[in-house]
Amino acid sequence: MHFDTFTPAQRILRDAADARQTLAEQWLTAAQVSQGLGSHAPNGGRLVSQLRRAGKLLGVYVTNPSPSYRYPTWQFLPSGQPVDHLAEILAVLREFGPFEQEGRQGFVRKTAESSLTP
């Protein structure tokens, strides 16, 4: 579809998709989070997945750049450890925000980039 033929709604959707992809590219992979947590396990992603399912990390399922959970950087200290009280913060967000349970037992905020990023 040529740019000039986009409706205002289509432009908004396209811009939102572009913003999501840009954010996802900046967020950490499970392997990067595992390394930041100090894990030396060959499958460190498993630890990160367990923490996400337990509500101790926020993972956002994205399809680009590849289908996977990505982890917004704001939830980590420079040391790679989660910020203080992150699990409590996420519990409040789950209680009051539009989170949904995915089949993979993780939770994803439908519009994570709108309010959970700096």
C-alpha positions as CSV (number, residue, x, y, z in Angstrom):
1,M,0.0,0.0,0.0
2,H,1.4,3.4,-1.0
3,F,1.9,5.8,1.9
4,D,-0.5,8.4,0.4
5,T,-3.3,5.8,0.5
6,F,-3.1,5.1,4.3
7,T,-6.0,6.3,6.3
8,P,-5.2,8.1,9.5
9,A,-6.1,5.0,11.5
10,Q,-3.7,2.9,9.3
11,R,-0.9,5.4,9.9
12,I,-1.5,5.2,13.6
13,L,-1.3,1.4,13.6
14,R,1.8,1.5,11.4
15,D,3.5,4.0,13.6
16,A,2.6,2.0,16.7
17,A,4.0,-1.2,15.1
18,D,7.2,0.7,14.3
19,A,7.5,2.0,17.8
20,R,7.0,-1.5,19.3
21,Q,9.7,-2.9,17.0
22,T,12.1,-0.2,17.9
23,L,11.5,-0.8,21.6
24,A,11.8,-4.6,21.3
25,E,15.1,-4.2,19.5
26,Q,16.4,-2.2,22.5
27,W,15.1,-4.6,25.2
28,L,17.2,-7.5,26.5
29,T,16.9,-11.1,25.4
30,A,16.6,-13.9,27.9
31,A,20.2,-14.8,27.4
32,Q,21.3,-11.2,28.1
33,V,19.2,-11.1,31.3
34,S,20.6,-14.4,32.4
35,Q,24.1,-13.2,31.9
36,G,23.3,-10.0,33.9
37,L,21.9,-12.1,36.7
38,G,25.2,-13.9,36.9
39,S,24.0,-17.3,35.6
40,H,26.6,-19.5,33.9
41,A,24.1,-22.2,33.1
42,P,24.2,-23.4,29.5
43,N,20.4,-22.7,29.3
44,G,20.2,-19.5,31.3
45,G,17.1,-18.6,29.5
46,R,15.3,-21.2,31.6
47,L,16.1,-19.3,34.8
48,V,14.8,-16.1,33.2
49,S,11.6,-17.8,32.0
50,Q,11.0,-19.2,35.5
51,L,11.4,-15.7,37.0
52,R,9.1,-14.2,34.4
53,R,6.4,-16.9,35.2
54,A,6.8,-16.3,38.9
55,G,6.1,-12.6,38.4
56,K,9.6,-11.5,39.3
57,L,10.5,-10.1,35.8
58,L,8.4,-8.4,33.1
59,G,8.7,-10.2,29.8
60,V,7.0,-8.9,26.7
61,Y,6.3,-11.4,24.0
62,V,7.2,-9.9,20.6
63,T,7.4,-11.4,17.1
64,N,10.0,-9.0,15.8
65,P,13.0,-9.1,15.5
66,S,12.3,-12.8,16.3
67,P,9.4,-14.5,18.3
68,S,10.5,-14.4,21.9
69,Y,10.1,-12.7,25.2
70,R,12.1,-9.5,25.5
71,Y,12.8,-7.7,28.8
72,P,12.6,-3.9,29.1
73,T,15.8,-2.5,30.5
74,W,14.2,-0.2,33.0
75,Q,13.6,-3.1,35.4
76,F,17.3,-3.8,35.8
77,L,20.1,-2.1,37.8
78,P,23.4,-1.4,36.1
79,S,24.6,-4.6,37.8
80,G,22.0,-6.6,35.9
81,Q,19.9,-7.4,39.0
82,P,16.2,-6.5,39.1
83,V,15.4,-3.1,40.7
84,D,14.4,-3.2,44.3
85,H,10.7,-4.3,44.8
86,L,10.2,-5.2,41.2
87,A,8.0,-8.2,42.0
88,E,5.8,-6.0,44.2
89,I,5.5,-3.4,41.4
90,L,4.6,-6.0,38.9
91,A,2.0,-7.5,41.2
92,V,0.3,-4.1,41.4
93,L,0.5,-3.6,37.7
94,R,-1.1,-7.1,37.1
95,E,-3.8,-6.2,39.6
96,F,-4.8,-2.9,38.1
97,G,-3.4,-2.9,34.5
98,P,-4.6,-4.6,31.3
99,F,-2.2,-7.6,31.6
100,E,-3.2,-10.9,30.1
101,Q,-2.0,-14.4,30.8
102,E,-0.4,-16.1,27.8
103,G,-0.3,-19.8,27.2
104,R,3.3,-19.8,28.1
105,Q,2.4,-18.7,31.6
106,G,4.0,-15.2,31.2
107,F,2.1,-12.0,31.3
108,V,2.2,-9.3,28.7
109,R,0.9,-5.8,28.9
110,K,-1.0,-5.1,25.7
111,T,0.6,-1.7,25.2
112,A,3.7,-2.1,27.2
113,E,5.5,0.8,25.5
114,S,2.8,3.2,26.3
115,S,3.4,3.3,30.1
116,L,6.1,1.0,31.1
117,T,9.1,2.6,29.4
118,P,10.9,5.8,30.3
